[in-house]
Amino acid sequence: MLAGLSVRDFVLVEHLDLEFESGLCVLTGETGAGKSILLDALGLCLGNRASAGLVRAGAQQADVTAIFEVPPVHAAQDLLKSQGLTGPDEVILRRVVTLEGRSRAYANDRPVSAAFLRELGMTIVEVQGQHDLALLLDPSNHRQLLDQYAGLESEIEKVASVFNAMRGAERALKDARAELDSARADEEYLRHVVEELSSLDPQPEEEDSLAAERTVLMHAERLSQSLSEALAALTSEEGVQIGLRRAERSLERSQEHAAGRFDEVMAALERAGVETRHAVATLEHLDRELTGDPARLSVVEDRLFNLRALARKHRTTVAELSTTLETLTGRLAGIESGADEIDRLAEKAKTSRTAYENAAKSLSDKRRAGARKFDKAVNAELPPLKLGEAAVETVIETVAEDRWGQEGFDHVAFQVATGPGQGMGSLSKVASGGELSRIMLAFRVVLSRTRGSRTLIFDEVDRGIGGAIADAVGARLEQLARESQVLVVTHSPQVAARGNHHWLISKASDDERATTTVNRLDSVTRREELARMLAGARVTDEARAAADSLVSEQAS
């Protein structure tokens, strides 16, 4: 319940502190007095968009605070707890707007975002105005309204989950089929390339080793000459090997008389001899390699050429050819096993589609059951609103498969017939303006029963009606106020006369500025306001008497 509203420097309001009570709270005033300003101030606390134009001329900032009494078990309390904003059974929402258009939001004196205020406000207050009439006239909103009434949130979440799974499985199947078709179109080419690569059998480090061998073979004659010269230097009559042997024999002849002085040099000569013999063996081996296969250079050059040509063909390097072979071999294997994968994905897509259809069918059944209850409840509201010959019907149709979605496969539309013998039709085409206002009231009364404890605000719900019909609307609002706090902005004296509490909104102007004020009316001032609403600008005794009669009739 809205308990208080404090407004500072907001549009035309300089200073305002209002206290509200339960029941039917009526706000009246002449056209242009600023009734919408009061609702805009409250809307600002409920997270509506802020702008610099909301700051009163001459002020630095606008400041609006709304105080709500909320029971311990309420959706608003759960939201507050989620933000660590627990407190008493009182929720204080505040919004400050500067001249630059920047705003600050608070909940229970703690800074919060405007989005959080909006989410919190939706659990506490429900505002019904001309915008809501436009929503009701648009059939694209009807399914959501029905789902809210029937409490199908968890069922819709389940349908959304299986719908996403179905679409994911269908995409996977489509992509796999496209990939397999593409692979099959290239299958002959793939087999040729794999055979070509396999026959060459490229190795990762082969290019470097072949290039090095080719360099050696290209200079084989010069290298062979060098080897021959080196061998001659070691093994000829005057070579190192012969010289070492002669030195050893010379020392051996006198070694026994040297008292060990020759031992170190003898060992060194022996080591030198061993190393020289090893060098000779290596030189002989290299010489045999260079002269062993005269055609080896041609073989190396041919393979190196083939490897590099194949690498250019596949736009890669010789080192990566082995990886390319593995990849293409894998693609061929995929073609062979692709049919099995397609079968698996097709089965998964079929299973997920069945799951969606079952979940959507279950949701549709619950919608139809909810629609029957909804129609019965709304139609029960129509006679008290002087629409006894009217009837509302919720039509649910299954849409084409290409329109299936996360909310199922139902199209929901509210239809109405306003007189006997008249066929059902859309709200916008069948009902008049006054009828639409009352039908919307019936809808909102029914929907409000499913949304917990809230303050209901009706902005000129009696637009376009008067007399007995306005009195019927007032009676319904009065009855609704026994269950929830109801605030109604009205131009109808029949509605205003049924209020438990009455505030007058007025605007005064001087040479510098206009100011909106709000005053709570007592029995005397209320009588004057009702008389003004009945008679117009000039209030007569007859109008006052009519106001007294109107109040007496409502009280009886």
Buried (B, 14 or more C-beta within 10 A) or exposed (E): BBBBBBBBBBBBBBEBEBEBEBBBBBBBBBEEBBBBBBBBBBBBBBBBEBEBEBBBEEEEBBBBBBBBBBEEEBBBBEBBEEBEBEBEEEBBBBBBBBEEEEBBBBBBEEEBEBEBBBBBBBBBBBBBBEEBBEBBBEBEBBBBBBBBBBEBEEBBEBBBBBBEBBBEBBEBBEEBBEBBEEBEEBEEEBEEBBEBBEEBEBBEEBBEEBEEBBEBBEEBEEBBEBBEEBBEEBBEEEBBBEBBEEBBEEBEEEBEEEEEEBEEEBEEBEEBBEEBBEBBEEBEEBBEBBEEEEEBBEBBBEBBEBBBEBBEEBEEBBBBBBEBBEEBBEBBEBBEEBEEBBEEBBEBBBEBBEBBBEBBBBBBEBBBEBBEEBBEBBBEBBEBBBBEEBBBBBBBEBEEEEEBEBBBBBBBBBBBBBEEEEEBEBBBEBBEEBBBBBBBBBBBBBBBEEBBBBBBBBBBBBBBBBEEBBBBBBBBBBBBBEEBBBBBBBBBBBBBBBBBBBBBBBBEEEEEEEBBBBBBBEEEEBBBBBBBBBBEEEBEEEBBEBBEEBBEEBEE
